[in-house]
Amino acid sequence: MSRGGEHIREAMLKEGYVKTFEQRTRRNQSIRTNTHKLVNKAQANIEAVEKGTFGVGH
């Protein structure tokens, strides 16, 4: 990449236009974690409904 191209990329990074690899990785890990939480919660709710205990104590 030319020096001019590097300068433009640096300026875009400073302004927040380009996400860094770390930002993308963090975002993807966050999405994966939240998805697992929701799946586990849904599974627990399904099991509670099947046992007839869902909603007890709420």
C-alpha positions in Angstrom: 0.0 0.0 0.0 1.3 3.4 -0.8 2.1 6.0 1.8 -1.0 8.0 0.8 -3.1 4.9 1.3 -1.7 4.3 4.7 -2.5 7.9 5.7 -6.1 7.6 4.5 -6.5 4.3 6.5 -5.1 5.9 9.6 -7.5 8.8 9.3 -10.4 6.4 8.8 -9.4 4.4 11.9 -9.2 7.6 14.0 -12.6 8.7 12.8 -14.1 5.2 13.6 -15.0 4.3 10.0 -12.9 1.1 9.9 -13.4 -1.6 12.6 -10.2 -3.2 13.8 -9.8 -7.0 13.8 -10.0 -6.9 17.7 -13.3 -5.0 17.5 -14.8 -7.5 15.1 -13.6 -10.4 17.2 -15.0 -8.9 20.4 -18.4 -8.2 18.8 -18.6 -11.8 17.4 -17.7 -13.2 20.8 -20.3 -11.1 22.4 -23.0 -12.2 19.9 -21.9 -15.9 20.5 -22.1 -15.5 24.3 -25.5 -13.8 24.2 -26.8 -16.5 21.8 -25.7 -19.3 24.1 -27.3 -17.5 27.1 -30.6 -17.3 25.2 -30.5 -20.9 24.0 -29.8 -22.1 27.5 -32.6 -20.0 29.0 -35.0 -21.3 26.3 -34.0 -24.9 27.0 -34.6 -24.4 30.7 -38.0 -22.8 30.0 -39.0 -25.7 27.7 -38.0 -28.2 30.4 -39.9 -26.3 33.1 -43.0 -26.2 30.9 -42.8 -29.9 30.3 -42.5 -30.5 34.1 -45.4 -28.1 34.7 -43.2 -25.8 36.9 -42.8 -22.9 34.6 -44.1 -19.6 36.1 -44.2 -20.9 39.6 -42.9 -18.3 42.1 -43.2 -15.4 39.7 
